[in-house]
Amino acid sequence: MEFHQIRYFLALARTLNFTRAAEACNVTQPALTRAIQKLEEELGGPLLHRERNLTQLTELGRATLPYLEKIYVAAEATKAHAASLLKQETATIRVGLLPSVSARTIVQPLSEVARRIPGLEVQMMQARQGDLIQQLNEDALDVALLADDGELPERLNRWPLFRERYDLVCHADHRLAGLAAITLAELAAEVFVGRQMCPYENCLRKAATDTGLKLRFVHSCATEDQIARLVAANLGIALVPEHLGVPAPLVRLPLPSPGVERAIVVATMHGRRHTSAVEHFVRLNRVHPFAPGAKSASKPVEHSIAG
Amino acid sequence: MKLGQRLEQFREGSRQRLGPVVFGVYDQFIAHLRDSGFTDRCLKAGDRLPEFALPNAEGRMITSQELLARGPLVISFFRGDWCPYCSMELQALSEILPEINLAGATLVAVTPDTAGHPLRTKQRFGLQYEVLSDVDNGLGLRFGVVFLVPDSLRTAFGLKGIDLAQRHSGGGLFLPIPATYVCDATGTIRHADLDPDYRRRMEPDDLVELLAGLRVDRV
């Protein structure tokens, strides 16, 4: 496949008119037609129905269009990115994180972008999922790390970053810390420190309800620090994502099977033009994603359960 | 044993293992690429190397300009370490790395794989050269080496548990033909080894010889 073939096809898909597409691409119509024919030959079928007054995309044309758009943008980007790194432009990355996602997940790609673009400004924001999506929508954010709950709007580009499990966290002196295995029945006897608007607590709640048990989420917190403080003060137990550090005197315990998991994606708004800094950042995240289980500088206190 | 012989041996074993139907799917598609004149439209000797900036396996950005500043550049497009032929080639290139470096050249391997796969590939084979991730096949398209993977092939990959959409973090509809490009330090392509048959690769000894020739040119 050739870069210009894709460019011609994208113009044709936009205009649905050979004359106008040729004009848009600044080539003669026969040259455009030949290039499209070659592309169709290679892709193994017609991309367009050519009728006298009506040009329409075929099923193959419609099915491959979004992918051809993507590869075209990527090809343009490889060139623009090289140029931008050489120019050492200044740039801003506005990145949004959920309260339950540590900035540790993105510091490596951020520091690499900063190394290449010394004038980089990072603006980090923290908000709940709905607010982050709204800010992406309103162009108040360039990129956000979101939990893929299966309900992300279609207009968001998203790429998987990492999957992680949720653990239980309690005070080291808590009775649960001494148990060999924790059951839902044990959890039903406890008081939980809840996280506001947390869908994963609902997963656990539902697992309990399905077996006729009721979990008591009594307290409610807005930040991870608040949760850690209340658990450390022995006001209750809580859920904690795998990648977050657990400071002493707290300990981490596995949830009863099947547990709770979430997928974190890096998301941008579809169709928006981003600076090279943002594009580099997303690419770096996609290539070398964060591993939640990896050892961090601030070692979480791990608790091993006998048996 | 030459890489070509090793690939040939593997290919024969694979032909017997897979049987004529599955093997035929691959053969048919290779014939289709050949008949459509695919390689005629790829970059060739005499063309300029497209400028690029791509992330490497360790999460750093690498630019073509920095690579060329070190001297001649060898770019080897490969599909991913899920492909046994690619794996054999990556290891064969690893064996001749000292000779490549002795010729003053730099070797980079380029794959559309993402999501930690490039690093795993490096670690798996102990590669001491850069493995760059061509995210969404953008560089591959600029070289013209990318093709649309047909349904028949995607089905065959799926049966082997190869999930291109996961490996490419989205899409997974395109792959490069394996291609080896040799550029001189000015960024002019001096040699392009292209074959739509992914089971055939440039012989590492030929690459070393070619680089020695470039060195003589410079003197």
Chai-1 contact restraints between the chains, C-beta under 6 A:
chainA,res_idxA,chainB,res_idxB,connection_type,confidence,min_distance_angstrom,max_distance_angstrom,comment,restraint_id
A,M1,B,V146,contact,1.0,0.0,6.0,A-B,restraint_1
A,E2,B,R41,contact,1.0,0.0,6.0,A-B,restraint_2
A,E2,B,G144,contact,1.0,0.0,6.0,A-B,restraint_3
A,F3,B,L141,contact,1.0,0.0,6.0,A-B,restraint_4
A,F3,B,R142,contact,1.0,0.0,6.0,A-B,restraint_5
A,E41,B,S36,contact,1.0,0.0,6.0,A-B,restraint_6
A,E42,B,S36,contact,1.0,0.0,6.0,A-B,restraint_7
A,L43,B,L148,contact,1.0,0.0,6.0,A-B,restraint_8
A,Y67,B,G171,contact,1.0,0.0,6.0,A-B,restraint_9
A,Y67,B,L173,contact,1.0,0.0,6.0,A-B,restraint_10
A,K70,B,D136,contact,1.0,0.0,6.0,A-B,restraint_11
A,I71,B,D136,contact,1.0,0.0,6.0,A-B,restraint_12
A,I71,B,N137,contact,1.0,0.0,6.0,A-B,restraint_13
A,I71,B,L141,contact,1.0,0.0,6.0,A-B,restraint_14
A,A74,B,D136,contact,1.0,0.0,6.0,A-B,restraint_15
A,A74,B,G138,contact,1.0,0.0,6.0,A-B,restraint_16
A,A75,B,G138,contact,1.0,0.0,6.0,A-B,restraint_17
A,A75,B,L141,contact,1.0,0.0,6.0,A-B,restraint_18
A,A75,B,R142,contact,1.0,0.0,6.0,A-B,restraint_19
A,A77,B,G138,contact,1.0,0.0,6.0,A-B,restraint_20
A,T78,B,F52,contact,1.0,0.0,6.0,A-B,restraint_21
A,T78,B,G138,contact,1.0,0.0,6.0,A-B,restraint_22
A,T78,B,L139,contact,1.0,0.0,6.0,A-B,restraint_23
A,K79,B,E51,contact,1.0,0.0,6.0,A-B,restraint_24
A,H81,B,A53,contact,1.0,0.0,6.0,A-B,restraint_25
A,A82,B,E51,contact,1.0,0.0,6.0,A-B,restraint_26
A,A82,B,F52,contact,1.0,0.0,6.0,A-B,restraint_27
A,A82,B,A53,contact,1.0,0.0,6.0,A-B,restraint_28
A,A82,B,T63,contact,1.0,0.0,6.0,A-B,restraint_29
A,L85,B,A53,contact,1.0,0.0,6.0,A-B,restraint_30
A,L85,B,T63,contact,1.0,0.0,6.0,A-B,restraint_31
A,Q108,B,G59,contact,1.0,0.0,6.0,A-B,restraint_32
A,E112,B,R60,contact,1.0,0.0,6.0,A-B,restraint_33
A,R116,B,M61,contact,1.0,0.0,6.0,A-B,restraint_34
A,W159,B,S169,contact,1.0,0.0,6.0,A-B,restraint_35
A,W159,B,G170,contact,1.0,0.0,6.0,A-B,restraint_36
A,R283,B,P55,contact,1.0,0.0,6.0,A-B,restraint_37
A,R283,B,V135,contact,1.0,0.0,6.0,A-B,restraint_38
A,L284,B,P55,contact,1.0,0.0,6.0,A-B,restraint_39
A,L284,B,G59,contact,1.0,0.0,6.0,A-B,restraint_40
A,R286,B,T114,contact,1.0,0.0,6.0,A-B,restraint_41
A,R286,B,V135,contact,1.0,0.0,6.0,A-B,restraint_42
A,R286,B,S169,contact,1.0,0.0,6.0,A-B,restraint_43
A,V287,B,P55,contact,1.0,0.0,6.0,A-B,restraint_44
A,V287,B,T114,contact,1.0,0.0,6.0,A-B,restraint_45
A,V287,B,S133,contact,1.0,0.0,6.0,A-B,restraint_46
A,H288,B,G59,contact,1.0,0.0,6.0,A-B,restraint_47
A,P289,B,A115,contact,1.0,0.0,6.0,A-B,restraint_48
A,P289,B,G116,contact,1.0,0.0,6.0,A-B,restraint_49
